[in-house]
Amino acid sequence: MSFLDNLIPAKLQPIWKHPAGPKTIFFWAPVFKWGLVVAGISDLQRPVETLSIPQTCSLAATGLIWSRYSLVIIPKNYSLFSVNIFIAVSQCCQLIRALRYHSSQKLEAKKEL
């Protein structure tokens, strides 16, 4: 990527050479991780009976864990923080939907008995 250094305008050089800039994994990992956010948001339209509680819990937990990690590492990676917060929030919404559904199913089963 060093061959691109001369092609970047002088005004953009600080961003280009930043420790979390486009030449590093600290930039590209959050960019691609936004795909998980898009998938999580599109899953809000998914039928609630098809949601997996263990999968939703694990995605929400990893979102929270990586959010914390992104603020501890040097350089702090606010892009990684924001994408992981969105993952955690979207999965927590899914978890609430799934838990409400399963509790309503249990109540209906008790009423039938």
GULO-707503 format. One line per field, with one value per residue: residue number from 1; residue in three letters; x, z, y of N, C-alpha, C in turn. Coordinates in Angstrom, 2 decimals. Example, Ala and Ser with C-alpha at 12.3 -4.5 7.8 and 13.67 -1.06 7.14 Angstrom:
2
i: 1, 2
aa: Ala, Ser
n.u: 13.19, 12.85
n.w: 7.80, 7.08
n.v: -5.69, -2.25
ca.u: 12.30, 13.67
ca.w: 7.80, 7.14
ca.v: -4.50, -1.06
c.u: 13.20, 12.90
c.w: 7.80, 7.87
c.v: -3.30, 0.03
END
This chain:
113
i: 1, 2, 3, 4, 5, 6, 7, 8, 9, 10, 11, 12, 13, 14, 15, 16, 17, 18, 19, 20, 21, 22, 23, 24, 25, 26, 27, 28, 29, 30, 31, 32, 33, 34, 35, 36, 37, 38, 39, 40, 41, 42, 43, 44, 45, 46, 47, 48, 49, 50, 51, 52, 53, 54, 55, 56, 57, 58, 59, 60, 61, 62, 63, 64, 65, 66, 67, 68, 69, 70, 71, 72, 73, 74, 75, 76, 77, 78, 79, 80, 81, 82, 83, 84, 85, 86, 87, 88, 89, 90, 91, 92, 93, 94, 95, 96, 97, 98, 99, 100, 101, 102, 103, 104, 105, 106, 107, 108, 109, 110, 111, 112, 113
aa: Met, Ser, Phe, Leu, Asp, Asn, Leu, Ile, Pro, Ala, Lys, Leu, Gln, Pro, Ile, Trp, Lys, His, Pro, Ala, Gly, Pro, Lys, Thr, Ile, Phe, Phe, Trp, Ala, Pro, Val, Phe, Lys, Trp, Gly, Leu, Val, Val, Ala, Gly, Ile, Ser, Asp, Leu, Gln, Arg, Pro, Val, Glu, Thr, Leu, Ser, Ile, Pro, Gln, Thr, Cys, Ser, Leu, Ala, Ala, Thr, Gly, Leu, Ile, Trp, Ser, Arg, Tyr, Ser, Leu, Val, Ile, Ile, Pro, Lys, Asn, Tyr, Ser, Leu, Phe, Ser, Val, Asn, Ile, Phe, Ile, Ala, Val, Ser, Gln, Cys, Cys, Gln, Leu, Ile, Arg, Ala, Leu, Arg, Tyr, His, Ser, Ser, Gln, Lys, Leu, Glu, Ala, Lys, Lys, Glu, Leu
n.u: 0.81, 2.14, 2.82, 0.69, 0.94, 2.00, -0.04, -2.10, -3.79, -2.31, -3.82, -5.24, -3.34, -2.75, -4.93, -4.58, -2.13, -2.64, -2.58, -4.81, -5.76, -6.71, -4.77, -4.53, -5.59, -7.21, -8.87, -10.20, -11.44, -13.70, -15.16, -15.97, -17.35, -19.70, -21.47, -22.57, -24.17, -26.05, -27.21, -28.28, -30.16, -31.84, -32.82, -34.74, -37.15, -37.59, -39.39, -40.35, -40.35, -38.31, -35.95, -32.81, -32.05, -29.56, -27.67, -28.26, -27.71, -24.93, -23.95, -24.73, -23.24, -20.59, -20.55, -20.69, -18.35, -16.27, -16.72, -15.87, -13.17, -12.27, -11.94, -9.88, -7.57, -4.59, -4.10, -7.07, -10.08, -12.62, -14.34, -14.52, -15.65, -18.18, -19.43, -19.59, -21.21, -23.60, -24.06, -24.43, -26.72, -28.66, -28.81, -29.63, -32.19, -33.31, -33.07, -34.83, -37.24, -37.33, -37.38, -39.77, -41.58, -41.18, -41.94, -44.62, -45.55, -45.26, -47.11, -49.50, -49.51, -49.89, -52.44, -53.97, -53.90
n.w: 0.00, 0.21, -2.20, -2.83, -1.26, -2.41, -4.05, -2.54, -1.57, -0.02, 2.06, 3.00, 3.98, 6.85, 7.78, 6.23, 7.15, 9.78, 12.86, 13.01, 10.49, 6.94, 6.05, 7.75, 9.73, 11.72, 10.59, 8.46, 9.58, 11.20, 9.08, 7.46, 9.37, 9.68, 8.08, 9.66, 11.30, 9.50, 8.73, 11.21, 11.67, 9.49, 10.21, 12.04, 10.85, 10.58, 11.22, 14.57, 15.77, 14.59, 15.62, 17.22, 20.50, 21.89, 19.88, 19.48, 22.02, 22.15, 20.07, 21.00, 23.37, 22.37, 20.97, 23.07, 24.51, 22.61, 22.21, 24.58, 24.48, 22.25, 23.23, 24.96, 23.69, 22.02, 19.17, 20.37, 19.09, 17.71, 15.64, 15.56, 18.08, 17.72, 15.76, 17.13, 19.30, 17.95, 17.00, 19.44, 20.45, 18.43, 18.59, 21.22, 21.05, 19.40, 21.14, 23.21, 21.78, 21.18, 23.75, 24.79, 23.02, 23.57, 26.27, 26.05, 24.63, 26.53, 28.44, 26.99, 26.63, 29.25, 29.74, 28.08, 29.36
n.v: -1.19, 1.10, 2.26, 3.83, 6.04, 8.39, 9.17, 10.12, 13.04, 15.96, 17.08, 14.91, 13.23, 13.07, 11.51, 9.23, 8.28, 7.78, 5.88, 4.23, 4.26, 3.93, 2.16, 0.09, -2.79, -1.91, -0.11, -1.46, -3.76, -2.84, -1.70, -3.87, -5.26, -3.90, -5.16, -7.17, -5.63, -4.62, -7.05, -7.83, -5.81, -6.18, -8.63, -8.00, -8.07, -10.68, -13.73, -14.25, -16.74, -18.12, -17.23, -17.66, -18.07, -18.69, -17.98, -15.28, -14.26, -14.75, -13.14, -10.60, -10.49, -10.64, -8.27, -6.39, -7.05, -6.59, -3.91, -2.75, -3.55, -2.11, 0.43, 0.20, -0.60, 0.59, 2.39, 4.03, 2.85, 4.18, 3.68, 0.89, 0.62, 1.86, 0.22, -2.20, -1.53, -1.05, -3.65, -5.01, -3.68, -4.17, -6.95, -7.30, -6.24, -8.20, -10.36, -9.65, -9.71, -12.48, -13.66, -12.63, -13.82, -16.59, -16.68, -15.95, -18.14, -20.15, -19.29, -19.54, -22.28, -23.13, -22.14, -23.72, -26.12
ca.u: 0.00, 3.01, 2.85, -0.41, 1.27, 2.22, -1.27, -3.04, -3.59, -1.64, -4.81, -5.70, -2.20, -2.86, -5.88, -3.96, -1.02, -3.09, -2.41, -6.04, -6.20, -7.07, -3.68, -4.45, -6.75, -8.06, -9.85, -10.98, -12.27, -15.03, -15.88, -16.62, -18.23, -21.00, -22.35, -23.32, -25.19, -27.10, -27.92, -29.06, -31.31, -32.78, -33.44, -35.87, -38.35, -37.63, -40.38, -39.75, -40.19, -37.08, -34.77, -32.05, -31.65, -28.11, -26.93, -28.50, -26.94, -23.50, -23.66, -24.85, -22.09, -19.36, -20.65, -20.32, -16.94, -15.41, -16.89, -14.95, -11.81, -11.92, -11.57, -8.71, -6.40, -3.95, -4.92, -8.49, -10.73, -14.01, -15.11, -14.78, -16.57, -19.54, -20.01, -19.91, -22.38, -24.76, -24.29, -24.99, -28.08, -29.57, -29.01, -30.45, -33.58, -33.74, -33.19, -36.08, -38.32, -37.36, -37.79, -41.21, -42.29, -41.13, -42.74, -46.04, -45.86, -45.41, -48.39, -50.57, -49.51, -50.48, -53.88, -54.60, -54.00
ca.w: 0.00, 0.25, -3.52, -2.87, -0.43, -3.24, -4.74, -1.57, -1.44, 1.21, 3.12, 3.51, 4.48, 8.27, 7.91, 5.57, 7.97, 11.17, 13.31, 12.75, 9.18, 5.92, 5.76, 8.85, 10.05, 12.62, 9.74, 7.62, 10.36, 11.45, 7.82, 7.06, 10.45, 9.51, 7.45, 10.74, 11.76, 8.47, 8.85, 12.45, 11.50, 8.56, 10.93, 12.84, 10.09, 10.57, 12.16, 15.89, 16.13, 13.99, 16.26, 18.11, 21.70, 22.14, 18.88, 19.76, 23.24, 21.87, 19.27, 21.88, 24.29, 21.67, 20.69, 24.29, 24.84, 21.66, 22.43, 25.67, 23.99, 21.29, 23.96, 25.78, 22.83, 21.53, 19.36, 20.60, 17.79, 17.87, 14.58, 16.08, 19.20, 17.25, 15.09, 18.12, 20.06, 17.10, 17.02, 20.75, 20.56, 17.53, 19.10, 22.45, 20.58, 18.96, 22.33, 23.87, 20.97, 21.33, 25.11, 24.89, 22.28, 24.29, 27.49, 25.66, 24.26, 27.77, 29.04, 26.20, 26.92, 30.58, 29.63, 27.42, 30.31
ca.v: 0.00, 2.28, 2.90, 4.79, 7.20, 9.58, 9.53, 10.70, 14.49, 16.39, 17.30, 13.62, 12.46, 12.69, 10.40, 8.08, 7.78, 7.60, 4.49, 3.46, 4.72, 2.94, 1.23, -0.88, -3.63, -1.14, 0.58, -2.36, -4.68, -2.26, -1.47, -5.12, -5.70, -3.25, -6.15, -7.82, -4.69, -4.63, -8.34, -7.80, -4.92, -6.83, -9.75, -7.52, -8.45, -12.14, -14.28, -14.39, -18.16, -18.66, -16.65, -18.53, -17.33, -18.79, -17.20, -13.87, -13.93, -14.72, -11.94, -9.43, -10.51, -10.26, -6.83, -5.65, -7.30, -5.88, -2.46, -2.41, -3.74, -1.06, 1.64, -0.10, -0.75, 1.81, 3.58, 3.78, 2.68, 4.57, 3.03, -0.45, 0.80, 2.15, -0.94, -3.22, -1.08, -1.32, -5.10, -5.36, -3.14, -4.89, -8.31, -7.20, -6.10, -9.53, -11.21, -9.27, -10.27, -13.94, -14.00, -12.34, -14.85, -17.86, -16.58, -15.98, -19.52, -20.91, -18.88, -20.15, -23.72, -23.30, -21.86, -24.86, -27.25
c.u: 0.86, 3.09, 1.73, -0.10, 1.41, 0.95, -2.29, -2.76, -3.02, -2.62, -5.28, -4.57, -2.30, -3.83, -5.26, -2.89, -1.39, -2.91, -3.65, -6.62, -6.41, -5.96, -3.61, -5.72, -7.72, -9.12, -10.78, -11.85, -13.64, -15.84, -16.64, -17.59, -19.59, -21.98, -23.17, -24.43, -26.36, -27.91, -28.79, -30.29, -32.33, -33.47, -34.59, -37.19, -38.55, -38.70, -39.72, -39.53, -38.94, -35.81, -34.13, -31.58, -30.15, -27.28, -27.06, -27.72, -25.45, -23.12, -23.74, -23.65, -20.80, -19.37, -20.23, -18.85, -16.02, -15.57, -15.93, -13.50, -11.38, -11.53, -10.34, -7.44, -5.83, -3.63, -6.37, -9.19, -12.23, -14.91, -15.48, -15.77, -18.00, -20.18, -20.40, -21.07, -23.65, -25.08, -24.96, -26.44, -29.05, -29.83, -29.79, -31.92, -34.13, -33.96, -34.49, -37.28, -38.46, -37.85, -39.28, -42.04, -42.33, -41.94, -44.24, -46.46, -46.06, -46.73, -49.57, -50.66, -50.14, -51.99, -54.62, -54.76, -55.08
c.w: 0.00, -1.11, -3.66, -2.09, -1.24, -3.95, -3.83, -1.46, -0.06, 2.36, 3.75, 4.08, 5.98, 8.51, 7.36, 6.45, 9.44, 11.58, 13.13, 11.39, 8.19, 5.55, 6.79, 8.99, 10.96, 11.85, 9.07, 8.40, 10.68, 10.17, 7.42, 8.12, 10.39, 8.80, 8.49, 11.26, 10.77, 8.56, 10.10, 12.34, 10.54, 9.22, 11.83, 12.15, 10.07, 11.55, 13.49, 16.28, 15.55, 14.64, 17.21, 19.31, 21.98, 21.15, 19.15, 20.99, 22.94, 21.03, 20.11, 22.82, 23.58, 21.29, 21.88, 24.63, 23.92, 21.75, 23.51, 25.18, 23.08, 21.97, 24.84, 24.94, 22.45, 20.06, 19.63, 19.25, 17.94, 16.78, 15.01, 17.24, 18.69, 16.58, 16.10, 19.02, 19.25, 17.05, 18.32, 20.87, 19.67, 18.04, 20.41, 22.09, 20.13, 20.15, 23.08, 23.11, 21.20, 22.72, 25.33, 24.19, 23.06, 25.59, 27.16, 25.25, 25.50, 28.46, 28.30, 26.46, 28.28, 30.54, 29.01, 28.36, 31.27
c.v: 1.26, 2.97, 3.93, 6.06, 8.48, 10.04, 10.21, 12.19, 14.85, 16.59, 15.99, 12.76, 12.12, 11.53, 9.12, 7.45, 7.56, 6.13, 3.61, 3.84, 3.59, 1.96, 0.10, -1.71, -2.89, -0.35, -0.43, -3.34, -4.08, -2.04, -2.74, -5.62, -5.01, -4.17, -6.91, -6.93, -4.69, -5.93, -8.36, -6.94, -5.54, -8.02, -9.30, -7.84, -9.96, -12.65, -14.64, -15.85, -18.79, -18.11, -17.66, -17.71, -17.48, -17.96, -15.71, -13.42, -13.82, -13.50, -10.67, -9.35, -10.11, -8.79, -6.00, -5.82, -6.52, -4.36, -2.00, -2.48, -2.59, 0.24, 1.44, -0.16, 0.61, 1.57, 3.18, 3.79, 2.94, 3.98, 1.61, -0.40, 0.98, 0.94, -2.01, -2.82, -1.34, -2.81, -5.50, -4.89, -3.92, -6.31, -8.32, -7.01, -7.45, -10.46, -10.92, -9.83, -11.78, -14.34, -13.73, -13.42, -16.17, -17.82, -16.58, -17.39, -20.39, -20.57, -19.51, -21.64, -24.00, -23.08, -23.04, -26.05, -26.94
END
